[in-house]
Amino acid sequence: MEKIVLKLRNNNNKVEVFDPIRKKWIILTEEEKVRQYCIHQLIKEQNIPVSHISVERQIEVNGLAKRYDIVVFSNQGVPWMVIECKAPHITLTQAVLEQAGRYNKTLKAEIIGVTNGTEQRFFKIDYETENISIISILSPLSCIIHTKTRKSS
């Protein structure tokens, strides 16, 4: 497994990470660190094209505006995988799994997953048979190595 290196900088005493999907610098929170880890694994290990990944976009769920963390689209442009990212200190409870499930009612992706970086749960849904199976997609967060932060100009 290839080590993941995040591109970081220090901007006004805040550490930021460059998001290759949104193509902008984002404040590095614990949840953002997990989100970036997922993005890099999808690109580097799963060979998913950057153009097939969407990050933090608004969708309507049960009449309410919500934001998903990561959606991966198929070659046909339909949602294929939904990933809900949580900070490492957040336990992956039933409520977290249900949050991803609610997003997927709108998106109807074949795979849904939740991760806090150290623990992950991914499920493949067969809509014809209504079968749900547990699958493995990502590696543990321990594979992240940070680059030195730099001052922004």
Stockholm file with secondary structure:
# STOCKHOLM 1.0

chainA/1-153         MEKIVLKLRNNNNKVEVFDPIRKKWIILTEEEKVRQYCIHQLIKEQNIPVSHISVERQIEVNGLAKRYDIVVFSNQGVPWMVIECKAPHITLTQAVLEQAGRYNKTLKAEIIGVTNGTEQRFFKIDYETENISIISILSPLSCIIHTKTRKSS
#=GR chainA/1-153 SS CCCEEECEEEETTEEEEEETTTTEEEECCHHHHHHHHHHHHHHHTSCCCGGGEEESCEEEETTEEEECSEEEECTTSSEEEEEEECCTTSCCCHHHHHHHHHHHHHHCCSEEEEECSSCEEEEEEETTTTEEEEECCCCCGGGEEECCCCBCC
#=GC SS_cons         CCCEEECEEEETTEEEEEETTTTEEEECCHHHHHHHHHHHHHHHTSCCCGGGEEESCEEEETTEEEECSEEEECTTSSEEEEEEECCTTSCCCHHHHHHHHHHHHHHCCSEEEEECSSCEEEEEEETTTTEEEEECCCCCGGGEEECCCCBCC
//
